[in-house]
Amino acid sequence: MDSRVRNFLRQRAHERKSVVMVGKMGVDERVAQALSEALTAHELVKVKLLGHADERRTLADQLAKMTQSEVVSIIGNIVTLFKQNEDPQKRLVHIPKELRY
């Protein structure tokens, strides 16, 4: 994902609220399953990290790997992830043609 697409997705995610929360216990299979379901339903999802200030990047990369998604941004304790639906008819976030990678 290049910076133009990332910026477009960051703008779309701005008004959204966090859908998934990672608590003190960190990332486990339940969190990954909830995030995977949220990505299937919404494509662009915010995750709130509670009590993991030093590990934000590591947790974000771990979540992205577990769900086959991409990290859009990490701002404070909020990680934004994106996974486009494989079925074009079910896509909710439409990336303009000039920005596609």
Secondary structure as UniProt FT lines:
FT   HELIX           3..13
FT   TURN            14..15
FT   STRAND          18..22
FT   TURN            24..25
FT   HELIX           29..42
FT   STRAND          44..49
FT   HELIX           53..55
FT   HELIX           56..67
FT   STRAND          70..75
FT   TURN            76..77
FT   STRAND          78..82
FT   HELIX           88..90
FT   HELIX           97..99
//
